[in-house]
């Protein structure tokens, strides 16, 4: 008979994901073991395997849940009725805010490609494409010329913005000389002003 889910299943599951992400981020995907993750989480290996049948499944769920949270936040924040520049800055701030406290999950996302099956990669890519589309749509509304056949710059510009956001965890310090809100303005301005020079 299958085990029934405890009332606090989702809470325990989330706690395990956070612990596992930290172990993977600090030890590396190959070196980290399920036994080590269970020990760090203060649970038995059997309980860990009850939630996640393999290390690869655990890695996938860390990435999937991290991106799903971001995808939902962007869906709620994206307001096409806002002035275009404000819409883009709101999207940038949503990403930076979603990354708050999620450095470990972000590191796993950036480095776990080889651990994922093709099917898992396809699921991740589908979410990533939805996330990127919010930004490419906003940028296209501001600068329609980015999406012309003779000079297709929309995707390069969009991904350049993601480059600025995705590596924030490498240098940003909470309580430092620049806030997330400040950096959202900086990144948005760099993209919008820089685009003018590459028309």
C-alpha positions as CSV (number, residue, x, y, z in Angstrom):
1,X,0.0,0.0,0.0
2,X,1.4,3.4,-0.9
3,X,2.2,5.8,1.9
4,X,-0.2,8.6,2.4
5,X,1.0,12.2,2.3
6,X,1.5,14.0,5.6
7,X,-0.3,17.3,6.1
8,X,3.1,19.1,6.1
9,X,4.3,17.3,2.9
10,X,4.8,20.5,0.9
11,X,6.6,22.3,3.7
12,X,8.9,19.3,4.3
13,X,9.5,19.0,0.5
14,X,10.4,22.7,0.2
15,X,12.8,22.4,3.2
16,X,14.5,19.4,1.5
17,X,14.8,21.3,-1.7
18,X,16.5,24.3,0.0
19,X,18.9,22.0,1.9
20,X,19.7,20.0,-1.3
21,X,20.3,23.1,-3.3
22,X,22.8,24.3,-0.7
23,X,24.6,21.0,-0.7
24,X,24.7,20.9,-4.5
25,X,25.8,24.5,-4.8
26,X,28.7,24.1,-2.3
27,X,29.8,20.6,-3.0
28,X,29.0,20.3,-6.7
29,X,26.4,18.1,-8.4
30,X,28.7,15.1,-8.9
31,X,30.3,15.1,-5.4
32,X,27.1,15.6,-3.4
33,X,25.3,12.5,-2.4
34,X,21.8,11.7,-1.3
35,X,23.2,10.5,2.1
36,X,24.9,13.8,2.6
37,X,21.8,15.7,1.7
38,X,19.7,13.6,4.1
39,X,22.2,14.2,6.9
40,X,22.2,18.0,6.3
41,X,18.4,18.0,6.3
42,X,18.2,15.9,9.4
43,X,16.1,13.2,7.8
44,X,16.7,9.6,7.0
45,X,17.8,8.5,3.5
46,X,14.6,6.5,3.2
47,X,12.5,9.6,3.8
48,X,14.5,11.6,1.3
49,X,14.0,8.9,-1.3
50,X,10.3,8.9,-0.4
51,X,10.1,12.5,-1.7
52,X,12.7,12.1,-4.5
53,X,13.5,8.7,-6.0
54,X,17.0,9.8,-7.3
55,X,19.5,12.5,-7.2
56,X,18.7,13.5,-10.7
57,X,15.0,13.8,-9.8
58,X,16.0,16.1,-6.9
59,X,18.1,18.3,-9.1
60,X,15.3,18.6,-11.6
61,X,12.8,19.6,-8.9
62,X,15.1,22.2,-7.5
63,X,15.4,23.9,-10.9
64,X,11.8,23.3,-11.9
65,X,10.3,24.8,-8.7
66,X,12.8,27.7,-8.8
67,X,11.7,28.6,-12.4
68,X,8.0,28.0,-11.8
69,X,8.1,30.5,-8.9
70,X,9.7,33.1,-11.2
71,X,7.4,32.3,-14.1
72,X,4.3,32.8,-11.9
73,X,5.8,36.1,-10.4
74,X,6.4,37.5,-13.9
75,X,3.0,36.5,-15.1
76,X,1.4,38.4,-12.2
77,X,3.8,41.4,-12.6
78,X,3.7,41.9,-16.4
79,X,1.3,44.7,-17.1
80,X,1.2,45.7,-20.8
81,X,-0.8,48.8,-19.9
82,X,2.1,50.4,-18.1
83,X,4.4,52.8,-20.0
84,X,6.8,50.5,-21.8
85,X,9.9,51.5,-19.9
86,X,8.1,51.1,-16.6
87,X,6.8,47.7,-17.7
88,X,10.4,46.5,-18.5
89,X,11.8,47.8,-15.2
90,X,9.0,46.1,-13.3
91,X,9.9,42.8,-15.0
92,X,13.6,43.3,-14.2
93,X,12.8,44.0,-10.5
94,X,10.5,41.0,-10.4
95,X,13.4,38.8,-11.5
96,X,15.9,40.4,-9.0
97,X,13.3,40.1,-6.2
98,X,12.7,36.4,-7.0
99,X,16.4,35.8,-6.9
100,X,16.5,37.1,-3.3
101,X,17.7,34.3,-1.1
102,X,17.7,31.9,-4.0
103,X,21.5,31.9,-4.9
104,X,21.8,28.1,-4.3
105,X,18.9,27.3,-6.5
106,X,20.2,29.6,-9.2
107,X,23.7,28.0,-9.1
108,X,22.1,24.6,-9.5
109,X,20.1,25.8,-12.5
110,X,23.2,27.2,-14.2
111,X,25.3,24.1,-13.6
112,X,23.0,21.1,-13.6
113,X,22.5,20.6,-17.4
114,X,24.3,17.2,-17.6
115,X,22.2,15.8,-14.8
116,X,18.9,16.3,-16.7
117,X,17.3,13.9,-19.1
118,X,16.1,15.2,-22.5
119,X,12.5,15.2,-21.2
120,X,13.4,17.2,-18.1
121,X,15.4,19.6,-20.2
122,X,12.4,20.1,-22.5
123,X,10.3,20.9,-19.5
124,X,12.8,23.4,-18.2
125,X,13.2,25.0,-21.6
126,X,9.5,25.5,-21.9
127,X,9.4,27.5,-18.7
128,X,12.5,29.5,-19.6
129,X,10.9,30.4,-22.9
130,X,7.8,31.8,-21.2
131,X,10.0,33.8,-18.9
132,X,12.1,35.2,-21.7
133,X,9.0,36.0,-23.7
134,X,7.9,38.6,-21.2
135,X,11.1,40.5,-21.7
136,X,11.3,40.2,-25.5
137,X,7.7,41.3,-25.8
138,X,8.4,44.4,-23.6
139,X,11.5,45.2,-25.5
140,X,9.8,44.8,-28.9
141,X,7.1,47.3,-27.8
142,X,9.8,49.8,-26.9
143,X,12.0,49.2,-30.0
144,X,10.1,47.4,-32.8
145,X,13.1,47.8,-35.0
146,X,14.9,45.1,-32.9
147,X,12.7,42.5,-34.6
148,X,13.4,43.1,-38.3
149,X,14.5,40.3,-40.7
150,X,17.6,42.2,-41.9
151,X,18.9,42.9,-38.4
152,X,17.3,40.5,-35.8
153,X,18.5,41.9,-32.6
154,X,15.6,41.2,-30.3
155,X,16.9,37.9,-28.9
156,X,20.5,39.1,-28.5
157,X,19.3,42.2,-26.6
158,X,16.9,40.2,-24.5
159,X,19.5,37.6,-23.5
160,X,22.0,40.4,-22.8
161,X,19.6,41.7,-20.2
162,X,19.3,38.2,-18.7
163,X,23.1,38.1,-18.6
164,X,23.0,41.2,-16.3
165,X,20.4,39.7,-14.1
166,X,21.5,36.1,-13.9
167,X,25.0,36.9,-12.6
168,X,23.9,39.4,-10.0
169,X,24.4,36.7,-7.3
170,X,28.2,36.8,-8.0
171,X,28.6,40.3,-6.7
172,X,25.5,41.7,-5.2
173,X,25.4,42.2,-1.4
174,X,22.2,42.9,0.6
175,X,22.7,46.2,2.4
176,X,25.5,47.2,0.1
177,X,26.0,50.4,-1.7
178,X,23.3,49.6,-4.3
179,X,19.8,48.1,-3.7
180,X,18.0,45.7,-5.9
181,X,15.7,48.5,-6.9
182,X,18.6,50.7,-7.9
183,X,20.1,47.9,-10.0
184,X,16.8,47.2,-11.7
185,X,16.9,50.8,-12.9
186,X,20.6,50.5,-13.9
187,X,20.1,47.3,-15.9
188,X,17.0,48.7,-17.6
189,X,18.7,52.0,-18.5
190,X,21.8,50.2,-19.8
191,X,19.7,48.1,-22.1
192,X,17.4,50.9,-23.3
193,X,20.1,53.4,-23.8
194,X,22.5,50.9,-25.3
195,X,20.0,49.7,-27.9
196,X,20.0,53.2,-29.3
197,X,23.6,52.8,-30.3
198,X,23.2,49.5,-32.1
199,X,20.3,50.4,-34.4
